[in-house]
Amino acid sequence: MKAIFASLIITVTAFAASAQSPKPPQVDTQGYLIGPGDEITGKVLGEPQFDFVATVDENGQITVPFSDNPVIAKCQSERTLRKEVNDLLAKYLRNPQLSLRVTERKSRPPATIYGEVRTPQQVVLMRKATLLELIAFSGDVTEQAGGTVQVFRTQPPLCEKVRDEDANWKSKSGDPDDVPSRVFSLADIKQGLDEANPVIYPGDVIVVEKAPPVYITGEVVQPQGVYLKEGGLSLTEAIAKIGGVRREAKTKDIKIYRLKKGSKDREIISANYELIKKGEQKDVMLQPYDIVEVDKSKKSIAQTILDIVTGASRTALSSVGNGLGTRVLY
């Protein structure tokens, strides 16, 4: 998992360097809760000596002019922090008029969504958003999307009063250095099932996996790779997707070359396409990276003689007019 996530972070970092800044929907700033790294600007009407610009430290605190004790800003809104600082200034000023704003938001990194979506991007979350919302916000999935979406939770959510299992994911390995993640079914996500549509938090990395291919070659109309989507793909479905087989195809003995588990070697599976179509043989469900080879059938002696005779006749007929002049009959 460490190696996988390390390579994932390199990809995301390279993408972030070239991506344009996203423009998510704006929401009421009163809902924003302050965190470490945020910049707070306070101004007191008529009392410039009490003005301040403070950065929330790693302990979630800020310092205010003329106050010996730091103020806890972490997980407070602008409104609640303004009241607390205003009450503090009231010890020194009569009826202080304080204006307090979060001027820079640096406590929460953007969420990242990439892979098989139409618009891979980083999204600054100004409100709570679900996995389905982020996929839709990125233009939906591409045709190459597989059946799974993996979400990495790179840091615990800040200021969230929810059950631990909902937000504070744990690594399955138990190693604290591993980045916890969960895998969700794309079909379940699109159906809006609660268990497959989690809330996405700042710093989350969403990867829409690419569907693994199967390859179909030989005597078929369009030899090519076909993506193996969620729900599976049978041999007959795969052949139909590429336009069917040619007339010369050896359909009674189609070979499927399948990777052996834990090996680069392949086993050979034979399928009788004719019997499958008649319902006399069970259809073969394809697996990722299968190679389906439709061989060319051998011609019978009678067919070979017929082809020779037909070919000779065509040659003779085509040579009849050679060397003769041409006239036009009006």
C-alpha positions as CSV (number, residue, x, y, z in Angstrom):
1,M,0.0,0.0,0.0
2,K,2.9,2.4,0.8
3,A,4.4,1.9,-2.6
4,I,1.1,2.2,-4.4
5,F,0.2,5.4,-2.6
6,A,3.7,6.9,-3.1
7,S,3.4,6.5,-6.9
8,L,-0.1,7.9,-6.6
9,I,1.1,11.0,-4.8
10,I,3.8,11.5,-7.5
11,T,1.1,11.4,-10.2
12,V,-1.2,13.7,-8.3
13,T,1.7,16.2,-7.6
14,A,2.6,16.3,-11.3
15,F,-1.0,16.7,-12.2
16,A,-1.5,19.5,-9.7
17,A,1.4,21.5,-11.2
18,S,-0.2,21.6,-14.6
19,A,-3.9,21.8,-13.6
20,Q,-5.8,25.0,-13.6
21,S,-7.3,26.3,-10.3
22,P,-10.7,24.9,-9.9
23,K,-13.7,27.1,-9.2
24,P,-16.1,25.3,-6.9
25,P,-19.5,26.7,-5.9
26,Q,-19.2,29.4,-3.2
27,V,-21.0,29.1,0.0
28,D,-21.7,31.1,3.2
29,T,-18.4,31.7,4.9
30,Q,-20.1,31.5,8.3
31,G,-20.0,27.7,7.9
32,Y,-16.2,27.6,7.6
33,L,-14.3,26.4,10.7
34,I,-10.8,27.7,11.3
35,G,-7.8,25.5,11.4
36,P,-4.0,25.6,11.7
37,G,-2.3,27.6,8.9
38,D,-5.3,29.9,8.4
39,E,-4.6,33.7,8.5
40,I,-6.8,35.8,10.7
41,T,-7.0,39.6,10.2
42,G,-8.6,41.7,13.0
43,K,-9.2,45.5,12.9
44,V,-10.6,47.6,15.7
45,L,-12.4,50.8,14.7
46,G,-10.4,53.8,15.8
47,E,-7.8,51.8,17.6
48,P,-5.1,50.8,15.1
49,Q,-2.7,49.6,17.8
50,F,-5.1,46.7,18.4
51,D,-5.2,45.6,14.8
52,F,-3.5,42.3,14.1
53,V,-2.8,39.7,11.5
54,A,-2.2,36.3,13.0
55,T,-1.6,32.8,11.6
56,V,-3.2,29.9,13.5
57,D,-0.4,27.8,14.9
58,E,-0.2,24.0,15.0
59,N,-1.9,24.0,18.3
60,G,-4.8,25.9,16.9
61,Q,-4.0,29.2,18.7
62,I,-3.5,32.8,17.8
63,T,-2.0,35.7,19.7
64,V,-3.8,39.0,20.1
65,P,-2.2,42.4,20.9
66,F,-1.8,43.2,24.6
67,S,-3.0,39.8,25.7
68,D,-0.7,37.4,27.6
69,N,-2.7,34.3,26.8
70,P,-3.2,32.9,23.3
71,V,-6.7,32.5,21.9
72,I,-7.9,29.1,20.7
73,A,-9.1,29.6,17.1
74,K,-9.2,26.0,15.9
75,C,-12.6,24.8,14.9
76,Q,-14.2,28.1,15.6
77,S,-16.2,30.1,13.0
78,E,-15.5,33.8,12.2
79,R,-18.5,34.7,14.3
80,T,-17.6,32.8,17.4
81,L,-13.9,33.8,17.3
82,R,-14.9,37.5,16.7
83,K,-17.0,37.4,19.9
84,E,-14.2,35.8,21.9
85,V,-11.6,38.3,20.8
86,N,-14.0,41.2,21.2
87,D,-14.7,40.1,24.8
88,L,-10.9,40.0,25.4
89,L,-10.5,43.5,24.0
90,A,-13.3,44.8,26.2
91,K,-10.8,44.5,29.1
92,Y,-8.8,47.3,27.5
93,L,-11.3,49.2,25.5
94,R,-14.8,50.5,26.1
95,N,-17.2,49.1,23.6
96,P,-14.6,47.8,21.0
97,Q,-15.8,47.6,17.4
98,L,-13.9,44.6,16.0
99,S,-13.9,43.4,12.4
100,L,-12.4,39.9,12.1
101,R,-12.0,37.8,8.9
102,V,-10.3,34.7,7.7
103,T,-8.1,36.3,5.0
104,E,-6.3,33.1,3.9
105,R,-7.5,29.6,4.1
106,K,-4.5,27.2,4.3
107,S,-5.7,24.7,6.9
108,R,-7.4,22.3,4.4
109,P,-5.7,21.0,1.3
110,P,-7.9,20.5,-1.8
111,A,-9.5,17.1,-2.6
112,T,-8.1,15.5,-5.7
113,I,-10.1,13.5,-8.3
114,Y,-8.4,11.9,-11.2
115,G,-8.2,8.7,-13.3
116,E,-11.1,7.9,-15.6
117,V,-13.1,11.2,-15.2
118,R,-13.6,13.7,-17.9
119,T,-12.1,16.6,-16.0
120,P,-9.4,15.5,-13.5
121,Q,-8.9,18.3,-11.0
122,Q,-8.3,19.5,-7.5
123,V,-11.3,20.8,-5.7
124,V,-11.3,23.3,-2.8
125,L,-14.2,22.1,-0.6
126,M,-16.1,25.1,0.8
127,R,-18.8,22.8,2.1
128,K,-19.5,19.1,2.6
129,A,-19.6,17.2,-0.6
130,T,-20.2,13.5,-1.4
131,L,-18.3,11.2,-3.7
132,L,-21.1,11.2,-6.2
133,E,-21.1,15.0,-6.2
134,L,-17.3,15.1,-6.9
135,I,-17.6,12.7,-9.8
136,A,-20.4,14.7,-11.3
137,F,-18.5,17.9,-10.7
138,S,-15.6,16.4,-12.7
139,G,-17.8,15.7,-15.7
140,D,-18.7,12.1,-14.9
141,V,-16.6,9.0,-15.7
142,T,-15.1,8.2,-19.1
143,E,-16.0,5.2,-21.3
144,Q,-12.8,3.5,-20.1
145,A,-13.9,3.6,-16.4
146,G,-14.0,0.3,-14.7
147,G,-16.3,-0.7,-11.8
148,T,-14.4,0.6,-8.8
149,V,-13.5,3.9,-7.3
150,Q,-10.8,4.1,-4.6
151,V,-10.7,6.9,-2.0
152,F,-7.5,7.6,0.0
153,R,-7.9,9.6,3.2
154,T,-4.6,11.3,3.5
155,Q,-5.4,13.1,6.8
156,P,-8.0,12.9,9.5
157,P,-10.9,15.3,8.9
158,L,-10.6,18.6,10.8
159,C,-13.4,19.6,13.3
160,E,-15.7,16.8,12.4
161,K,-18.2,15.7,15.1
162,V,-19.0,12.4,13.4
163,R,-18.5,8.7,14.3
164,D,-15.0,7.6,13.9
165,E,-15.8,4.9,11.3
166,D,-17.5,7.5,9.1
167,A,-14.6,9.9,8.8
168,N,-11.5,8.7,10.7
169,W,-10.6,5.7,8.6
170,K,-8.1,3.2,9.8
171,S,-5.6,1.3,7.6
172,K,-6.5,-2.3,7.2
173,S,-2.9,-3.3,7.7
174,G,-2.8,-1.7,11.1
175,D,0.4,0.2,10.1
176,P,0.0,3.9,11.1
177,D,2.2,4.9,8.2
178,D,-0.2,3.3,5.7
179,V,-2.7,5.7,4.1
180,P,-6.2,4.4,4.8
181,S,-8.4,3.9,1.8
182,R,-11.7,2.3,0.8
183,V,-13.0,0.9,-2.5
184,F,-16.5,1.6,-3.7
185,S,-18.6,0.1,-6.5
186,L,-19.2,2.6,-9.3
187,A,-22.6,1.1,-10.0
188,D,-23.6,1.6,-6.3
189,I,-22.2,5.1,-6.3
190,K,-24.4,6.0,-9.3
191,Q,-27.4,4.6,-7.6
192,G,-26.8,6.9,-4.6
193,L,-26.5,4.1,-2.1
194,D,-25.4,5.6,1.3
195,E,-22.8,3.0,1.9
196,A,-21.1,3.8,-1.4
197,N,-21.4,7.6,-1.3
198,P,-19.2,8.8,1.5
199,V,-18.6,12.4,2.4
200,I,-15.3,13.6,0.9
201,Y,-13.0,15.6,3.1
202,P,-10.1,18.0,2.3
203,G,-7.0,16.1,1.4
204,D,-8.9,13.1,0.1
205,V,-7.6,11.5,-3.2
206,I,-10.2,9.9,-5.4
207,V,-9.1,7.5,-8.1
208,V,-11.6,6.3,-10.7
209,E,-10.0,3.0,-11.8
210,K,-9.6,2.2,-15.5
211,A,-11.3,-1.0,-16.7
212,P,-8.9,-3.8,-17.5
213,P,-9.0,-4.9,-21.1
214,V,-9.4,-8.2,-22.9
215,Y,-8.0,-8.7,-26.4
216,I,-9.8,-10.3,-29.3
217,T,-7.8,-11.2,-32.4
218,G,-7.9,-13.4,-35.5
219,E,-10.9,-14.0,-37.8
220,V,-13.2,-11.3,-36.3
221,V,-14.6,-8.2,-38.0
222,Q,-12.7,-5.7,-35.8
223,P,-9.8,-7.2,-33.9
224,Q,-9.2,-5.0,-30.8
225,G,-9.2,-4.7,-27.1
226,V,-12.5,-4.5,-25.2
227,Y,-12.8,-3.0,-21.7
228,L,-14.0,-5.4,-19.0
229,K,-16.6,-3.3,-17.1
230,E,-18.4,-4.0,-13.8
231,G,-20.7,-6.9,-14.1
232,G,-18.4,-8.9,-16.3
233,L,-18.2,-9.7,-20.0
234,S,-18.9,-13.1,-21.6
235,L,-17.2,-14.5,-24.7
236,T,-20.4,-14.0,-26.9
237,E,-20.8,-10.4,-25.6
238,A,-17.2,-9.6,-26.4
239,I,-17.4,-11.0,-29.9
240,A,-20.7,-9.1,-30.5
241,K,-19.0,-5.9,-29.4
242,I,-16.3,-6.2,-32.2
243,G,-18.8,-6.9,-35.0
244,G,-18.8,-10.7,-34.9
245,V,-16.7,-13.4,-36.6
246,R,-15.7,-13.7,-40.2
247,R,-17.0,-16.4,-42.5
248,E,-13.7,-18.2,-42.4
249,A,-13.6,-18.3,-38.6
250,K,-13.0,-21.6,-36.8
251,T,-15.9,-21.0,-34.3
252,K,-15.9,-24.6,-33.0
253,D,-12.6,-24.1,-31.3
254,I,-12.0,-20.6,-30.0
255,K,-8.9,-20.3,-27.9
256,I,-8.8,-18.1,-24.7
257,Y,-5.3,-17.5,-23.3
258,R,-5.6,-16.7,-19.6
259,L,-3.0,-15.6,-17.1
260,K,-2.4,-18.1,-14.4
261,K,-2.7,-16.8,-10.9
262,G,0.6,-15.4,-9.6
263,S,2.3,-16.2,-12.9
264,K,3.1,-14.7,-16.3
265,D,2.3,-18.0,-17.9
266,R,-1.1,-18.5,-19.6
267,E,-3.4,-21.5,-19.6
268,I,-5.5,-22.3,-22.7
269,I,-9.3,-22.6,-22.6
270,S,-11.2,-23.9,-25.6
271,A,-14.7,-22.8,-26.3
272,N,-17.2,-24.0,-28.9
273,Y,-18.9,-20.8,-30.1
274,E,-21.5,-22.7,-32.1
275,L,-22.6,-24.8,-29.1
276,I,-22.6,-21.7,-26.8
277,K,-25.0,-19.9,-29.2
278,K,-27.3,-23.0,-29.2
279,G,-27.3,-23.0,-25.5
280,E,-25.6,-26.4,-25.4
281,Q,-22.4,-25.2,-23.8
282,K,-22.0,-22.6,-21.0
283,D,-20.8,-19.2,-22.1
284,V,-17.3,-18.3,-20.9
285,M,-16.9,-15.3,-18.6
286,L,-13.8,-13.4,-19.6
287,Q,-11.2,-12.2,-17.1
288,P,-8.9,-9.2,-17.1
289,Y,-6.1,-9.4,-19.8
290,D,-7.6,-12.6,-21.5
291,I,-6.5,-13.0,-25.1
292,V,-9.2,-14.5,-27.3
293,E,-8.0,-16.0,-30.6
294,V,-10.4,-16.9,-33.3
295,D,-8.4,-19.1,-35.7
296,K,-9.1,-19.5,-39.4
297,S,-10.9,-22.7,-40.3
298,K,-9.2,-25.2,-42.7
299,K,-10.9,-25.6,-46.0
300,S,-12.2,-29.0,-47.2
301,I,-10.8,-30.5,-50.4
302,A,-14.0,-29.8,-52.3
303,Q,-13.9,-26.2,-51.2
304,T,-10.3,-25.9,-52.2
305,I,-11.1,-27.3,-55.7
306,L,-14.1,-25.0,-56.1
307,D,-11.9,-22.0,-55.2
308,I,-9.3,-23.0,-57.8
309,V,-11.9,-23.5,-60.5
310,T,-13.7,-20.3,-59.6
311,G,-10.4,-18.4,-59.6
312,A,-9.3,-19.9,-62.9
313,S,-12.7,-19.0,-64.5
314,R,-12.5,-15.4,-63.3
315,T,-8.9,-15.1,-64.7
316,A,-10.0,-16.5,-68.1
317,L,-13.0,-14.2,-68.3
318,S,-11.0,-11.1,-67.3
319,S,-8.4,-11.8,-70.1
320,V,-11.0,-12.2,-72.9
321,G,-11.1,-8.5,-73.8
322,N,-7.4,-7.9,-73.6
323,G,-6.0,-6.5,-76.9
324,L,-9.4,-5.8,-78.5
325,G,-10.3,-2.4,-79.8
326,T,-13.2,-0.4,-78.4
327,R,-16.1,1.1,-80.2
328,V,-19.2,3.0,-79.1
329,L,-22.6,2.1,-80.3
330,Y,-24.9,5.1,-80.5
